[in-house]
Amino acid sequence: MTLRTLAAKMGMGLLAGAAMLMLGFEVAEEPARAPAQASAAQASAVPSGEAPVIAASAPAPAPVDPNFTVRRILDIPGPLKMGEYHWDESGAPADGPVVITVDLEAQVLSIFRGGYEIGAAAILYGRDDKPTPLGAFPITQKKAKHVSNLYGSPMPYMMRMTNDGISIHGSDSVAPGFATHGCVAVPTAFAKKLFEAAKLGDVVIVTKGERLEMGEAIVRT
C-alpha cells in the first residue's frame, strides 16, 4: 500500500488538547509519581516482626482510544492529482467520531471516521498573502449554499473553521495555478460528501508536512 502524507499528528500539545475537548474528551492530568522507595535507614527503623510497607506502583497510562487511532488508510496509488478525490466507506463504522485532517504541503485533505480514512481529496489553500492557518479548529457553522460576503464567490457546502471566515468549501477550480484567500477548497462533489459526513463540533486539524502511519494517534496530547 502506498504511504501517503496525512496531516493528523499534532505537534502542538495545547491545540491537540483543545481538539480532544471539542470531541468530548477530558485531557487527563499527569499521573502522580509513585512514592519513593524507603531508604536503607528507613528500612532499619521498621520494628522487628512487622512487614515493611511496600510503595504502590504508578498507575498505568490510559489506553489510546481506537476511535482516534489510524486503523485504515485508503489504498490510493500515487499522489492525488488536482481535482481528484476518493471516497470509500466500505468496512468503516457507520457511526463514530469524525476528524478531518489537512496537509498544506501535500495539498491533501482526509476525513477519518472511527479511525478509518473514508475520503481524501486534493485541495487548494491560501496564497502567501492570505495563508491558511495551522492548528485545530472545530466546525462552527455549516451552510450548503453559501456566497462569500467579502469576495462574492460561491462557497458550496461551506463548513466554517474560524470567526474570520476561513472554511472548507467546494470549488470547480481545484486545478494547478489557483489558490484561495485562506480557505481550504476541495472538488464540489467531494465537498458534498464531506458536508454530509461531518457535523458541528467535529475538528479540522491543519498541519504542514506532518505524517501519520497505521496505529498512530490522530489526536494526541
Backbone hydrogen bonds in HBPLUS format (Angstrom, degrees):
<---DONOR---> <-ACCEPTOR-->    atom                        ^
c    i                          cat <-CA-CA->   ^        H-A-AA   ^      H-
h    n   atom  resd res      DA  || num        DHA   H-A  angle D-A-AA Bond
n    s   type  num  typ     dist DA aas  dist angle  dist       angle   num
A0008-ALA N   A0006-LEU O   3.01 MM   2  5.75 118.7  2.40 111.3  94.6     1
A0016-ALA N   A0012-MET O   3.05 MM   4  6.33 162.1  2.09 157.6 163.4     2
A0017-GLY N   A0013-GLY O   2.82 MM   4  5.97 155.4  1.88 149.8 157.2     3
A0018-ALA N   A0014-LEU O   2.92 MM   4  6.17 152.6  2.00 143.4 150.8     4
A0019-ALA N   A0015-LEU O   2.94 MM   4  6.22 152.1  2.02 144.7 152.4     5
A0020-MET N   A0016-ALA O   2.96 MM   4  6.27 154.1  2.03 148.7 155.2     6
A0021-LEU N   A0017-GLY O   3.01 MM   4  6.29 152.6  2.08 148.5 155.8     7
A0022-MET N   A0018-ALA O   3.02 MM   4  6.29 156.3  2.08 148.8 154.7     8
A0023-LEU N   A0019-ALA O   3.09 MM   4  6.33 132.9  2.32 137.7 150.4     9
A0023-LEU N   A0020-MET O   3.13 MM   3  4.99 129.2  2.40  90.3 104.1    10
A0025-PHE N   A0020-MET O   2.85 MM   5  5.23 159.5  1.89 152.8 149.0    11
A0024-GLY N   A0021-LEU O   2.99 MM   3  5.14 161.1  2.03 108.5 112.2    12
A0043-ALA N   A0039-SER O   2.93 MM   4  6.17 157.3  1.98 151.2 157.8    13
A0044-SER N   A0040-ALA O   3.04 MM   4  6.27 149.6  2.14 145.0 152.0    14
A0045-ALA N   A0042-GLN O   3.06 MM   3  5.18 141.5  2.21  99.5 110.9    15
A0046-VAL N   A0043-ALA O   3.25 MM   3  5.65 166.9  2.27 110.4 114.4    16
A0050-GLU N   A0047-PRO O   3.24 MM   3  5.86 162.4  2.27 134.6 135.8    17
A0068-PHE N   A0065-ASP O   2.94 MM   3  5.64 161.1  1.98 121.5 127.3    18
A0069-THR N   A0066-PRO O   3.26 MM   3  4.95 157.9  2.31 108.4 105.0    19
A0218-ILE N   A0068-PHE O   2.63 MM 150  5.25 168.1  1.65 142.1 146.6    20
A0070-VAL N   A0216-GLU O   2.85 MM 146  5.63 166.7  1.87 161.2 161.6    21
A0215-GLY N   A0070-VAL O   2.88 MM 145  5.12 169.1  1.89 144.6 146.8    22
A0071-ARG N   A0115-GLY O   2.80 MM  44  5.13 176.1  1.80 136.1 137.1    23
A0117-GLU N   A0072-ARG O   3.01 MM  45  5.78 160.9  2.05 134.2 140.3    24
A0076-ILE N   A0074-LEU O   3.03 MM   2  5.79 116.9  2.45 111.5  94.8    25
A0084-GLU N   A0081-LYS O   2.89 MM   3  5.35 158.5  1.93 141.4 142.6    26
A0122-ALA N   A0084-GLU O   3.14 MM  38  5.95 165.4  2.16 171.9 171.3    27
A0086-HIS N   A0120-ALA O   2.79 MM  34  5.36 157.6  1.84 161.2 167.3    28
A0120-ALA N   A0086-HIS O   2.94 MM  34  5.36 154.8  2.01 149.2 152.5    29
A0088-ASP N   A0118-ILE O   2.83 MM  30  5.12 159.0  1.88 140.2 147.4    30
A0092-ALA N   A0089-GLU O   3.05 MM   3  5.40 161.4  2.09 128.5 132.9    31
A0114-GLY N   A0097-PRO O   2.91 MM  17  5.34 165.7  1.93 151.1 153.7    32
A0099-VAL N   A0112-PHE O   2.99 MM  13  5.25 154.7  2.05 142.3 150.1    33
A0112-PHE N   A0099-VAL O   2.82 MM  13  5.25 168.6  1.84 159.2 163.2    34
A0100-ILE N   A0203-VAL O   3.03 MM 103  6.32 175.8  2.03 161.7 163.0    35
A0205-ILE N   A0100-ILE O   2.78 MM 105  6.22 161.3  1.81 160.6 164.8    36
A0101-THR N   A0110-SER O   2.80 MM   9  5.21 163.1  1.83 152.6 158.5    37
A0110-SER N   A0101-THR O   2.83 MM   9  5.21 160.4  1.87 148.2 154.3    38
A0102-VAL N   A0205-ILE O   2.81 MM 103  6.12 149.9  1.90 163.7 161.4    39
A0207-THR N   A0102-VAL O   2.95 MM 105  6.28 167.6  1.96 173.7 174.2    40
A0103-ASP N   A0108-VAL O   2.89 MM   5  5.41 169.2  1.90 163.2 166.8    41
A0107-GLN N   A0103-ASP O   2.81 MM   4  5.64 124.1  2.12 138.1 154.5    42
A0108-VAL N   A0103-ASP O   3.18 MM   5  5.41 153.5  2.25 141.5 148.2    43
A0104-LEU N   A0207-THR O   3.06 MM 103  6.45 168.9  2.07 156.8 154.1    44
A0123-ILE N   A0107-GLN O   3.08 MM  16  5.20 146.1  2.19 121.1 123.8    45
A0109-LEU N   A0121-ALA O   2.90 MM  12  5.38 159.7  1.94 156.3 163.1    46
A0121-ALA N   A0109-LEU O   2.93 MM  12  5.38 149.8  2.02 147.7 156.2    47
A0111-ILE N   A0119-GLY O   3.01 MM   8  5.35 153.4  2.08 146.0 146.7    48
A0118-ILE N   A0111-ILE O   2.92 MM   7  5.99 160.5  1.96 160.6 166.3    49
A0113-ARG N   A0116-TYR O   2.85 MM   3  5.23 156.0  1.91 142.2 144.7    50
A0116-TYR N   A0113-ARG O   3.03 MM   3  5.23 167.2  2.04 113.8 116.6    51
A0124-LEU N   A0185-ALA O   2.95 MM  61  5.02 148.5  2.05 138.5 146.9    52
A0185-ALA N   A0124-LEU O   3.02 MM  61  5.02 157.2  2.07 135.4 142.2    53
A0180-THR N   A0125-TYR O   3.06 MM  55  5.28 162.3  2.09 121.3 122.0    54
A0127-ARG N   A0180-THR O   3.36 MM  53  6.34 149.2  2.47 157.3 149.3    55
A0130-LYS N   A0127-ARG O   2.95 MM   3  5.20 146.7  2.07 109.4 120.1    56
A0135-GLY N   A0206-VAL O   2.98 MM  71  5.24 165.0  2.00 138.4 142.0    57
A0206-VAL N   A0135-GLY O   2.79 MM  71  5.24 172.6  1.79 162.0 162.6    58
A0137-PHE N   A0204-VAL O   2.81 MM  67  5.11 164.6  1.83 148.0 153.0    59
A0204-VAL N   A0137-PHE O   2.76 MM  67  5.11 163.5  1.79 140.0 145.5    60
A0139-ILE N   A0202-ASP O   2.85 MM  63  5.64 150.7  1.93 153.4 161.6    61
A0201-GLY N   A0139-ILE O   2.84 MM  62  5.03 159.9  1.88 138.2 145.1    62
A0140-THR N   A0160-ARG O   3.02 MM  20  5.63 155.8  2.08 145.0 151.7    63
A0160-ARG N   A0141-GLN O   2.83 MM  19  5.07 150.4  1.92 141.3 150.3    64
A0143-LYS N   A0158-MET O   2.94 MM  15  5.24 156.3  2.00 148.9 152.8    65
A0158-MET N   A0143-LYS O   2.91 MM  15  5.24 134.2  2.12 161.8 148.0    66
A0157-TYR N   A0144-ALA O   2.78 MM  13  3.99 172.0  1.79 120.7 122.7    67
A0155-MET N   A0146-HIS O   2.67 MM   9  5.16 169.9  1.68 154.9 151.2    68
A0148-SER N   A0153-SER O   2.82 MM   5  5.26 168.1  1.84 154.8 152.9    69
A0152-GLY N   A0148-SER O   2.93 MM   4  4.86 137.2  2.12 121.7 130.8    70
A0170-GLY N   A0156-PRO O   2.80 MM  14  5.14 174.3  1.80 158.4 159.4    71
A0159-MET N   A0168-ILE O   2.86 MM   9  5.23 149.0  1.96 154.5 162.3    72
A0168-ILE N   A0159-MET O   2.97 MM   9  5.23 158.3  2.02 141.9 146.2    73
A0161-MET N   A0166-ILE O   2.76 MM   5  5.59 164.0  1.78 155.6 157.5    74
A0162-THR N   A0166-ILE O   3.22 MM   4  5.26 147.7  2.33 143.9 146.1    75
A0165-GLY N   A0162-THR O   3.24 MM   3  5.63 155.6  2.30 114.1 114.3    76
A0184-VAL N   A0167-SER O   2.86 MM  17  6.22 165.5  1.88 156.4 161.3    77
A0169-HIS N   A0184-VAL O   3.06 MM  15  6.54 151.3  2.14 155.6 160.9    78
A0186-VAL N   A0169-HIS O   2.99 MM  17  6.31 156.8  2.05 155.2 162.3    79
A0171-SER N   A0186-VAL O   2.82 MM  15  5.84 128.4  2.09 154.8 162.1    80
A0175-ALA N   A0173-SER O   2.85 MM   2  5.48 119.1  2.23 113.0  95.6    81
A0178-PHE N   A0175-ALA O   3.33 MM   3  6.08 151.9  2.41 143.9 144.1    82
A0190-PHE N   A0187-PRO O   3.00 MM   3  5.35 121.0  2.36 107.3 121.9    83
A0191-ALA N   A0187-PRO O   2.85 MM   4  6.12 155.9  1.91 153.8 162.0    84
A0192-LYS N   A0188-THR O   3.04 MM   4  6.32 147.8  2.15 150.4 156.8    85
A0194-LEU N   A0190-PHE O   2.90 MM   4  6.19 162.5  1.93 157.4 163.0    86
A0195-PHE N   A0191-ALA O   2.82 MM   4  5.93 159.0  1.87 147.5 153.3    87
A0196-GLU N   A0192-LYS O   3.08 MM   4  6.30 150.3  2.17 143.3 150.5    88
A0197-ALA N   A0193-LYS O   3.03 MM   4  6.22 140.2  2.20 143.5 154.3    89
A0197-ALA N   A0194-LEU O   3.15 MM   3  5.15 125.9  2.46  94.6 108.6    90
A0198-ALA N   A0194-LEU O   2.97 MM   4  6.07 152.1  2.05 157.2 162.6    91
A0202-ASP N   A0199-LYS O   3.13 MM   3  5.81 165.3  2.15 136.2 140.1    92
A0216-GLU N   A0213-GLU O   3.20 MM   3  5.87 162.2  2.23 142.0 142.7    93
